Amino acid sequence: MRKISAALFALVAVVVAVFGLTGTASAEAPLTVDRTVVRAGEELRVSGDAGPETFNWVGSPAFARQADDPYPGDGGSAAVTVDQNGHYQGVARIANVQPGEYTVTARIGGGNAGSVTITVVR
């Protein structure tokens, strides 16, 4: 029993050490928004970290469509800028959509990198 406890303790210590050393306080998630409750016509700030991957878009059915919008469905994408390190930030205008929950998705590289649910209210 003592060997199992010691082995379990060692395993937990390794996991804590690995995750503690690899995570940094300045690392940003693939997608963050400045708030999760919005109204039609308001702006929502988006940001995140694409890392070495190619940033494609941040889009949602709740976003107003822009000219030459890359978002592939009903809705639109945020107007963003990306720096040389892959950090992006931008703004999306909330369209005149029905109140409810909407998914905001970041497309980075070949796949969806993260999503956040926002709630549109009257």
MARDREN-564288 format. One record per residue: residue number from 1; x, z, y of N, C-alpha, C in turn; residue in three letters. Coordinates in nm, 2 decimals, decimal comma, m for minus. Layout:
<pts>
PT     k     n.px     n.pz     n.py    ca.px    ca.pz    ca.py     c.px     c.pz     c.py     r
PT   NUM        X        Z        Y        X        Z        Y        X        Z        Y   ALA
...
</pts>
This chain:
<pts>
PT     k     n.px     n.pz     n.py    ca.px    ca.pz    ca.py     c.px     c.pz     c.py     r
PT     1     0,08     0,00    m0,12     0,00     0,00     0,00     0,09     0,00     0,12   MET
PT     2     0,20     0,08     0,12     0,29     0,08     0,23     0,35    m0,05     0,26   ARG
PT     3     0,39    m0,13     0,16     0,45    m0,26     0,17     0,34    m0,36     0,24   LYS
PT     4     0,22    m0,35     0,20     0,11    m0,43     0,26     0,10    m0,40     0,41   ILE
PT     5     0,09    m0,27     0,44     0,08    m0,23     0,58     0,20    m0,28     0,66   SER
PT     6     0,32    m0,26     0,61     0,44    m0,30     0,68     0,44    m0,45     0,70   ALA
PT     7     0,40    m0,53     0,60     0,39    m0,67     0,61     0,28    m0,72     0,71   ALA
PT     8     0,17    m0,65     0,71     0,06    m0,68     0,80     0,11    m0,65     0,95   LEU
PT     9     0,17    m0,54     0,97     0,23    m0,50     1,10     0,33    m0,61     1,15   PHE
PT    10     0,42    m0,65     1,06     0,52    m0,75     1,09     0,45    m0,88     1,13   ALA
PT    11     0,35    m0,92     1,06     0,28    m1,05     1,09     0,21    m1,04     1,22   LEU
PT    12     0,14    m0,93     1,25     0,08    m0,91     1,38     0,18    m0,91     1,49   VAL
PT    13     0,30    m0,85     1,47     0,40    m0,85     1,57     0,45    m0,99     1,60   ALA
PT    14     0,47    m1,07     1,50     0,52    m1,20     1,52     0,41    m1,29     1,59   VAL
PT    15     0,29    m1,27     1,56     0,18    m1,35     1,63     0,18    m1,31     1,77   VAL
PT    16     0,18    m1,18     1,80     0,18    m1,13     1,94     0,30    m1,19     2,02   VAL
PT    17     0,42    m1,18     1,95     0,54    m1,23     2,02     0,53    m1,38     2,05   ALA
PT    18     0,49    m1,46     1,95     0,48    m1,60     1,97     0,38    m1,64     2,08   VAL
PT    19     0,26    m1,58     2,08     0,16    m1,61     2,18     0,20    m1,55     2,31   PHE
PT    20     0,26    m1,44     2,31     0,30    m1,38     2,44     0,42    m1,46     2,50   GLY
PT    21     0,50    m1,52     2,43     0,62    m1,59     2,48     0,58    m1,74     2,52   LEU
PT    22     0,48    m1,80     2,45     0,45    m1,94     2,48     0,35    m1,95     2,59   THR
PT    23     0,27    m1,85     2,62     0,17    m1,86     2,73     0,24    m1,81     2,85   GLY
PT    24     0,21    m1,89     2,96     0,27    m1,85     3,09     0,15    m1,83     3,19   THR
PT    25     0,18    m1,74     3,28     0,07    m1,71     3,38     0,03    m1,83     3,47   ALA
PT    26     0,13    m1,92     3,49     0,10    m2,03     3,57     0,04    m2,15     3,50   SER
PT    27     0,03    m2,15     3,37    m0,02    m2,26     3,30    m0,17    m2,27     3,32   ALA
PT    28    m0,22    m2,39     3,35    m0,36    m2,41     3,38    m0,43    m2,48     3,27   GLU
PT    29    m0,55    m2,45     3,26    m0,64    m2,51     3,15    m0,65    m2,66     3,18   ALA
PT    30    m0,69    m2,73     3,07    m0,72    m2,87     3,09    m0,83    m2,90     3,20   PRO
PT    31    m0,92    m2,81     3,22    m1,03    m2,83     3,32    m1,08    m2,70     3,37   LEU
PT    32    m1,08    m2,68     3,50    m1,15    m2,57     3,56    m1,23    m2,62     3,68   THR
PT    33    m1,33    m2,54     3,71    m1,42    m2,58     3,82    m1,43    m2,45     3,92   VAL
PT    34    m1,45    m2,48     4,04    m1,45    m2,36     4,14    m1,58    m2,27     4,13   ASP
PT    35    m1,68    m2,32     4,06    m1,80    m2,24     4,04    m1,89    m2,31     3,93   ARG
PT    36    m1,98    m2,24     3,87    m2,06    m2,30     3,77    m2,21    m2,31     3,80   THR
PT    37    m2,25    m2,26     3,92    m2,38    m2,28     3,97    m2,38    m2,36     4,10   VAL
PT    38    m2,45    m2,48     4,10    m2,44    m2,57     4,21    m2,58    m2,62     4,25   VAL
PT    39    m2,59    m2,69     4,36    m2,71    m2,75     4,40    m2,69    m2,90     4,43   ARG
PT    40    m2,79    m2,98     4,42    m2,78    m3,13     4,45    m2,72    m3,14     4,59   ALA
PT    41    m2,63    m3,23     4,60    m2,56    m3,26     4,73    m2,44    m3,18     4,76   GLY
PT    42    m2,42    m3,07     4,69    m2,30    m2,99     4,71    m2,18    m3,06     4,64   GLU
PT    43    m2,06    m3,02     4,69    m1,93    m3,06     4,62    m1,88    m2,95     4,53   GLU
PT    44    m1,83    m3,00     4,42    m1,77    m2,91     4,31    m1,62    m2,95     4,30   LEU
PT    45    m1,54    m2,85     4,32    m1,39    m2,88     4,31    m1,35    m2,86     4,16   ARG
PT    46    m1,27    m2,96     4,11    m1,22    m2,96     3,98    m1,07    m2,96     3,98   VAL
PT    47    m1,01    m2,90     3,88    m0,87    m2,91     3,87    m0,83    m2,88     3,72   SER
PT    48    m0,70    m2,91     3,69    m0,65    m2,89     3,56    m0,51    m2,94     3,54   GLY
PT    49    m0,47    m2,94     3,42    m0,34    m2,98     3,38    m0,35    m3,08     3,27   ASP
PT    50    m0,31    m3,21     3,29    m0,30    m3,31     3,19    m0,17    m3,31     3,11   ALA
PT    51    m0,07    m3,23     3,16     0,06    m3,23     3,10     0,12    m3,37     3,10   GLY
PT    52     0,19    m3,41     2,99     0,25    m3,54     2,98     0,15    m3,65     2,95   PRO
PT    53     0,03    m3,62     2,92    m0,07    m3,72     2,88    m0,12    m3,79     3,01   GLU
PT    54    m0,18    m3,91     2,99    m0,24    m3,98     3,10    m0,37    m3,93     3,13   THR
PT    55    m0,39    m3,90     3,26    m0,52    m3,85     3,31    m0,61    m3,97     3,32   PHE
PT    56    m0,74    m3,95     3,27    m0,84    m4,06     3,28    m0,94    m4,03     3,38   ASN
PT    57    m1,02    m3,92     3,36    m1,13    m3,89     3,45    m1,18    m3,75     3,42   TRP
PT    58    m1,25    m3,69     3,52    m1,34    m3,58     3,50    m1,48    m3,62     3,54   VAL
PT    59    m1,57    m3,62     3,44    m1,70    m3,67     3,47    m1,82    m3,58     3,42   GLY
PT    60    m1,94    m3,62     3,46    m2,06    m3,54     3,42    m2,18    m3,62     3,46   SER
PT    61    m2,29    m3,60     3,38    m2,41    m3,66     3,41    m2,47    m3,60     3,54   PRO
PT    62    m2,42    m3,49     3,59    m2,46    m3,42     3,71    m2,39    m3,48     3,84   ALA
PT    63    m2,28    m3,56     3,82    m2,20    m3,61     3,93    m2,26    m3,74     3,98   PHE
PT    64    m2,25    m3,75     4,11    m2,29    m3,88     4,18    m2,19    m3,99     4,14   ALA
PT    65    m2,24    m4,11     4,12    m2,15    m4,22     4,08    m2,08    m4,27     4,21   ARG
PT    66    m1,95    m4,31     4,19    m1,87    m4,36     4,30    m1,85    m4,51     4,28   GLN
PT    67    m1,80    m4,58     4,38    m1,77    m4,72     4,36    m1,65    m4,73     4,25   ALA
PT    68    m1,66    m4,83     4,16    m1,56    m4,84     4,06    m1,54    m4,72     3,98   ASP
PT    69    m1,65    m4,65     3,95    m1,64    m4,52     3,87    m1,60    m4,55     3,73   ASP
PT    70    m1,50    m4,47     3,68    m1,46    m4,49     3,54    m1,55    m4,42     3,44   PRO
PT    71    m1,64    m4,33     3,48    m1,72    m4,25     3,39    m1,81    m4,34     3,31   TYR
PT    72    m1,81    m4,33     3,18    m1,88    m4,43     3,10    m2,03    m4,41     3,07   PRO
PT    73    m2,10    m4,32     3,14    m2,24    m4,30     3,11    m2,32    m4,28     3,23   GLY
PT    74    m2,44    m4,23     3,21    m2,52    m4,19     3,33    m2,44    m4,07     3,40   ASP
PT    75    m2,43    m4,08     3,53    m2,36    m3,98     3,60    m2,24    m4,04     3,67   GLY
PT    76    m2,14    m3,96     3,70    m2,02    m4,01     3,77    m1,90    m3,93     3,74   GLY
PT    77    m1,79    m3,96     3,82    m1,67    m3,88     3,80    m1,62    m3,83     3,94   SER
PT    78    m1,53    m3,73     3,93    m1,47    m3,67     4,05    m1,36    m3,76     4,10   ALA
PT    79    m1,35    m3,76     4,23    m1,23    m3,83     4,30    m1,12    m3,73     4,29   ALA
PT    80    m1,01    m3,77     4,21    m0,90    m3,68     4,19    m0,77    m3,74     4,23   VAL
PT    81    m0,67    m3,65     4,25    m0,53    m3,69     4,27    m0,45    m3,62     4,16   THR
PT    82    m0,35    m3,68     4,11    m0,26    m3,63     4,00    m0,12    m3,63     4,05   VAL
PT    83    m0,05    m3,51     4,04     0,09    m3,50     4,08     0,18    m3,55     3,97   ASP
PT    84     0,31    m3,55     3,99     0,41    m3,60     3,90     0,42    m3,51     3,77   GLN
PT    85     0,37    m3,39     3,78     0,37    m3,29     3,66     0,24    m3,30     3,58   ASN
PT    86     0,15    m3,38     3,62     0,02    m3,39     3,54    m0,09    m3,30     3,59   GLY
PT    87    m0,06    m3,23     3,70    m0,17    m3,14     3,75    m0,26    m3,23     3,84   HIS
PT    88    m0,39    m3,21     3,82    m0,49    m3,28     3,90    m0,58    m3,19     3,97   TYR
PT    89    m0,64    m3,24     4,08    m0,74    m3,17     4,15    m0,82    m3,27     4,23   GLN
PT    90    m0,95    m3,24     4,25    m1,04    m3,33     4,31    m1,17    m3,27     4,34   GLY
PT    91    m1,26    m3,35     4,38    m1,40    m3,31     4,42    m1,50    m3,41     4,37   VAL
PT    92    m1,61    m3,36     4,32    m1,73    m3,44     4,28    m1,85    m3,39     4,36   ALA
PT    93    m1,93    m3,49     4,40    m2,06    m3,45     4,46    m2,17    m3,44     4,35   ARG
PT    94    m2,25    m3,34     4,36    m2,36    m3,32     4,27    m2,47    m3,42     4,30   ILE
PT    95    m2,51    m3,50     4,21    m2,62    m3,60     4,23    m2,76    m3,52     4,24   ALA
PT    96    m2,86    m3,60     4,28    m2,99    m3,55     4,29    m3,05    m3,55     4,15   ASN
PT    97    m3,01    m3,45     4,06    m3,05    m3,45     3,92    m3,15    m3,33     3,91   VAL
PT    98    m3,22    m3,33     3,80    m3,31    m3,22     3,76    m3,23    m3,09     3,75   GLN
PT    99    m3,29    m2,98     3,78    m3,22    m2,85     3,76    m3,20    m2,83     3,61   PRO
PT   100    m3,09    m2,77     3,57    m3,06    m2,75     3,43    m2,91    m2,74     3,41   GLY
PT   101    m2,87    m2,73     3,28    m2,73    m2,73     3,25    m2,67    m2,86     3,22   GLU
PT   102    m2,55    m2,89     3,27    m2,48    m3,02     3,25    m2,34    m2,99     3,21   TYR
PT   103    m2,28    m3,08     3,13    m2,15    m3,06     3,08    m2,06    m3,15     3,17   THR
PT   104    m1,95    m3,09     3,22    m1,84    m3,15     3,29    m1,72    m3,17     3,19   VAL
PT   105    m1,67    m3,29     3,17    m1,57    m3,32     3,07    m1,45    m3,38     3,14   THR
PT   106    m1,33    m3,34     3,09    m1,20    m3,40     3,13    m1,16    m3,49     3,02   ALA
PT   107    m1,13    m3,62     3,05    m1,08    m3,71     2,96    m0,93    m3,73     2,99   ARG
PT   108    m0,85    m3,69     2,90    m0,70    m3,70     2,91    m0,64    m3,77     2,79   ILE
PT   109    m0,55    m3,86     2,81    m0,50    m3,93     2,70    m0,61    m4,01     2,62   GLY
PT   110    m0,61    m3,99     2,49    m0,70    m4,06     2,41    m0,83    m3,98     2,37   GLY
PT   111    m0,85    m3,86     2,43    m0,96    m3,78     2,40    m1,01    m3,69     2,50   GLY
PT   112    m1,12    m3,62     2,47    m1,17    m3,52     2,56    m1,09    m3,40     2,56   ASN
PT   113    m1,04    m3,35     2,67    m0,95    m3,24     2,67    m1,01    m3,11     2,70   ALA
PT   114    m1,13    m3,11     2,75    m1,19    m2,98     2,78    m1,32    m3,00     2,85   GLY
PT   115    m1,41    m2,91     2,84    m1,54    m2,92     2,91    m1,58    m2,78     2,96   SER
PT   116    m1,67    m2,79     3,06    m1,72    m2,67     3,13    m1,87    m2,70     3,15   VAL
PT   117    m1,96    m2,60     3,13    m2,10    m2,62     3,16    m2,13    m2,57     3,30   THR
PT   118    m2,20    m2,65     3,37    m2,24    m2,61     3,51    m2,39    m2,60     3,51   ILE
PT   119    m2,45    m2,53     3,60    m2,59    m2,52     3,61    m2,63    m2,57     3,75   THR
PT   120    m2,72    m2,67     3,75    m2,77    m2,72     3,88    m2,91    m2,65     3,90   VAL
PT   121    m2,92    m2,59     4,02    m3,04    m2,52     4,06    m3,10    m2,58     4,19   VAL
PT   122    m3,22    m2,55     4,22    m3,29    m2,61     4,34    m3,24    m2,53     4,46   ARG
</pts>
